[in-house]
């Protein structure tokens, strides 16, 4: 998802690629919200939603990408990290390490 988050990107294409990856691994496709823009509110359009989206990502938008993977006994969800969409691609806005923490 992150590698596709460029200015002009179609959120539905990003979500479709994520769904294809997840289903190939045996996980269900995203059923709620795989990511969204952030601004005056924490969740704004454009959104990566199975309900559809017509607004494309633009330079200087802030987005949060948070796909989920779940099975019968476990649920995986990344801590939301915000990214600034730049001409060169998304830039992380936090200093936290981008790694998996098991609790």
C-alpha positions in Angstrom: 0.0 0.0 0.0 2.7 2.4 1.0 4.7 2.0 -2.3 1.5 3.0 -4.2 0.7 6.1 -2.1 1.8 8.7 -4.6 0.3 11.9 -5.9 -2.6 11.1 -8.2 -2.9 7.5 -6.9 -6.4 6.0 -6.9 -7.3 4.8 -3.4 -9.4 2.0 -4.9 -6.4 0.6 -6.8 -4.3 0.7 -3.6 -7.1 -1.2 -1.8 -7.4 -3.7 -4.6 -3.7 -4.4 -4.5 -3.8 -4.9 -0.8 -6.9 -7.2 -1.0 -5.1 -9.2 -3.7 -2.1 -9.6 -1.5 -4.1 -10.6 1.6 -6.4 -13.1 -0.2 -3.4 -14.7 -1.8 -2.0 -15.3 1.8 -5.4 -16.8 2.9 -6.7 -13.7 4.7 -10.0 -12.0 3.9 -10.2 -8.8 1.8 -10.6 -5.5 3.7 -14.1 -5.2 5.0 -14.0 -1.8 6.5 -11.3 0.9 6.2 -7.8 0.2 5.0 -6.6 3.8 5.3 -7.7 7.4 5.0 -6.6 11.0 4.7 -6.3 13.1 7.8 -6.8 16.8 8.2 -9.3 18.8 10.4 -10.7 15.4 11.4 -8.8 12.2 12.1 -10.7 10.3 9.3 -11.3 12.2 6.1 -11.6 11.4 2.4 -10.0 10.1 0.4 -10.5 6.7 2.0 -9.4 3.2 1.1 -12.9 1.8 1.6 -14.8 -1.1 0.0 -17.6 1.4 -0.2 -15.7 3.2 -3.0 -13.8 6.5 -3.4 -13.5 9.0 -6.2 -10.9 11.4 -4.8 -7.3 10.6 -5.6 -4.3 11.2 -3.4 -2.6 14.5 -3.8 0.7 16.0 -2.9 0.8 17.3 0.7 -2.1 15.2 1.9 -1.5 13.3 5.2 -2.7 9.7 5.1 -2.9 6.8 7.5 -2.6 3.3 6.1 -3.7 0.5 8.3 -4.6 -2.8 6.6 -5.8 -5.6 8.8 -5.1 -9.3 8.7 -7.2 -11.7 10.7 -8.1 -15.4 11.0 -10.1 -17.5 13.3 -7.8 -17.1 16.3 -5.9 -13.8 15.8 -6.2 -10.3 14.5 -3.3 -8.2 13.2 -3.6 -4.5 12.9 -0.7 -2.0 12.6 -0.5 1.0 14.8 -1.6 3.9 12.7 1.3 5.8 11.3 0.8 9.0 9.4 2.5 9.7 6.0 2.9 12.9 4.1 2.3 12.4 0.4 5.2 14.1 -1.5 6.2 14.2 -5.1 8.8 11.5 -4.3 6.4 9.3 -2.4 5.1 8.9 1.1 7.3 10.2 4.0 6.7 8.9 7.5 5.8 11.5 10.1 6.8 9.6 13.2 10.1 8.7 14.7 8.9 5.4 16.1 10.6 2.3 14.7 8.6 0.6 11.9 8.7 -2.9 13.3 6.4 -5.6 14.7 5.7 -5.6 18.4 4.1 -8.7 19.9 2.2 -8.0 23.1 
